[in-house]
Amino acid sequence: MSADEAKAAGTEGASLAGAGAGGAAADAAERPPTIPADELARLTDEIVAALKTVYDPEIPADLYELGLIYKVGIDDDRMVTIDMTLTTPNCPSAAELPGEVRNAVVGVSGVREAKVNIVWDPPWDPSRMSDEARTVLDMW
């Protein structure tokens, strides 16, 4: 998958500094990113590849193709923040999957650290799955 496809799927290569309030956030938003574009593209591609190695143990498809990864942010300090969800709040793997996602992403060369947030809005539904996941699960 290309960096453009990854960005369309929710991978962002922008600073997350603007999430706070105040003038510092505005100043951070005006500064150009310190990660060169080619390096950011490489990081994006490798993070997506790493995410595709994490499988739900009950479903024979990876979390990325299932549409469980909602957002990936890479800040200028190479801290990666991932917003993900689960197929259901009662998912039996809820305790393990965020750690597996974090471990996969910190294994990417150039990533300083990773933080995984579980989010429930919007709720996951099968329409979020890629064609690849639909094929694996025979859900056409």
Buried (B, 14 or more C-beta within 10 A) or exposed (E): BEBEEBBEBBBBBBBBBBEEEEEEBEEBEEEEBEBEEEBBBBBBBBBBBBBBBBBBEEBEBBBBBBBBBBBBBBBBEBBBBBBBBBBEEEBEBEEEBBEBBBBBBEEBEBBEEBEBEBBEEEEBEEEBBBEBBBEBBEEE
